[in-house]
């Protein structure tokens, strides 16, 4: 009999905690904060500069 009383007590606590945690107030959706986009520094392409220098050297006859 004591075991049945403990089971019903634990079950009652479980049901009350589920109703308190899952029911009740409806939350309003959070407003999106718009942050200004930060400028990112432009990446330099070093391969184009290297290619141009190599073309200049061969045009002037200064190759290896």
ZABA-233369 format. One record per residue (C-alpha): residue number from 1; residue in three letters; x, y, z. Coordinates in Angstrom, 3 decimals, m for minus. Example, Ala and Ser with C-alpha at 12.3 -4.5 7.8 and 13.67 -1.06 7.14 Angstrom:
# residues 2
+-----+-----+----------+----------+----------+
!   n ! res !       px !       py !       pz !
+-----+-----+----------+----------+----------+
!   1 ! ALA !   12.300 !   m4.500 !    7.800 !
!   2 ! SER !   13.670 !   m1.060 !    7.140 !
+-----+-----+----------+----------+----------+
***
This chain:
# residues 64
+-----+-----+----------+----------+----------+
!   n ! res !       px !       py !       pz !
+-----+-----+----------+----------+----------+
!   1 ! UNK !    0.000 !    0.000 !    0.000 !
!   2 ! UNK !    2.845 !    2.383 !    0.854 !
!   3 ! UNK !    4.478 !    1.611 !   m2.489 !
!   4 ! UNK !    1.313 !    2.533 !   m4.385 !
!   5 ! UNK !    1.076 !    5.829 !   m2.478 !
!   6 ! UNK !    4.697 !    6.708 !   m3.343 !
!   7 ! UNK !    4.109 !    5.862 !   m7.017 !
!   8 ! UNK !    0.992 !    8.044 !   m7.156 !
!   9 ! UNK !    2.801 !   10.890 !   m5.406 !
!  10 ! UNK !    5.736 !   10.741 !   m7.844 !
!  11 ! UNK !    3.335 !   10.483 !  m10.780 !
!  12 ! UNK !    1.415 !   13.518 !   m9.539 !
!  13 ! UNK !    4.638 !   15.539 !   m9.229 !
!  14 ! UNK !    5.609 !   14.487 !  m12.746 !
!  15 ! UNK !    2.266 !   15.536 !  m14.229 !
!  16 ! UNK !    2.315 !   18.919 !  m12.433 !
!  17 ! UNK !    5.891 !   19.626 !  m13.565 !
!  18 ! UNK !    5.020 !   18.744 !  m17.175 !
!  19 ! UNK !    2.017 !   21.057 !  m17.153 !
!  20 ! UNK !    4.026 !   23.872 !  m15.590 !
!  21 ! UNK !    6.946 !   23.456 !  m18.002 !
!  22 ! UNK !    5.067 !   22.887 !  m21.245 !
!  23 ! UNK !    1.913 !   24.935 !  m20.826 !
!  24 ! UNK !    1.037 !   28.443 !  m19.834 !
!  25 ! UNK !    2.343 !   31.596 !  m21.455 !
!  26 ! UNK !    2.803 !   31.937 !  m25.163 !
!  27 ! UNK !    6.104 !   33.535 !  m26.071 !
!  28 ! UNK !    6.236 !   36.266 !  m28.678 !
!  29 ! UNK !    8.763 !   35.639 !  m31.430 !
!  30 ! UNK !   11.994 !   37.474 !  m30.846 !
!  31 ! UNK !   12.586 !   40.436 !  m33.122 !
!  32 ! UNK !   15.543 !   40.085 !  m35.440 !
!  33 ! UNK !   18.292 !   42.546 !  m34.785 !
!  34 ! UNK !   19.765 !   43.910 !  m37.954 !
!  35 ! UNK !   23.424 !   44.656 !  m37.608 !
!  36 ! UNK !   25.212 !   46.664 !  m40.248 !
!  37 ! UNK !   27.458 !   44.612 !  m42.442 !
!  38 ! UNK !   31.101 !   45.217 !  m41.715 !
!  39 ! UNK !   33.420 !   45.848 !  m44.587 !
!  40 ! UNK !   35.980 !   43.173 !  m45.086 !
!  41 ! UNK !   39.310 !   44.142 !  m46.591 !
!  42 ! UNK !   39.723 !   43.183 !  m50.208 !
!  43 ! UNK !   42.048 !   40.276 !  m50.758 !
!  44 ! UNK !   44.899 !   40.969 !  m53.117 !
!  45 ! UNK !   45.709 !   38.472 !  m55.804 !
!  46 ! UNK !   49.465 !   38.012 !  m55.776 !
!  47 ! UNK !   49.448 !   35.519 !  m58.634 !
!  48 ! UNK !   48.356 !   38.169 !  m61.141 !
!  49 ! UNK !   51.210 !   40.468 !  m60.087 !
!  50 ! UNK !   53.726 !   37.626 !  m60.362 !
!  51 ! UNK !   52.490 !   36.684 !  m63.839 !
!  52 ! UNK !   52.758 !   40.255 !  m65.038 !
!  53 ! UNK !   56.325 !   40.543 !  m63.787 !
!  54 ! UNK !   57.315 !   37.310 !  m65.537 !
!  55 ! UNK !   55.785 !   38.494 !  m68.809 !
!  56 ! UNK !   57.681 !   41.765 !  m68.569 !
!  57 ! UNK !   60.998 !   39.978 !  m68.014 !
!  58 ! UNK !   60.571 !   37.732 !  m71.063 !
!  59 ! UNK !   59.471 !   40.629 !  m73.240 !
!  60 ! UNK !   62.695 !   42.483 !  m72.428 !
!  61 ! UNK !   64.823 !   39.391 !  m73.004 !
!  62 ! UNK !   65.772 !   39.061 !  m69.341 !
!  63 ! UNK !   64.853 !   35.421 !  m68.898 !
!  64 ! UNK !   67.002 !   32.776 !  m67.258 !
+-----+-----+----------+----------+----------+
***
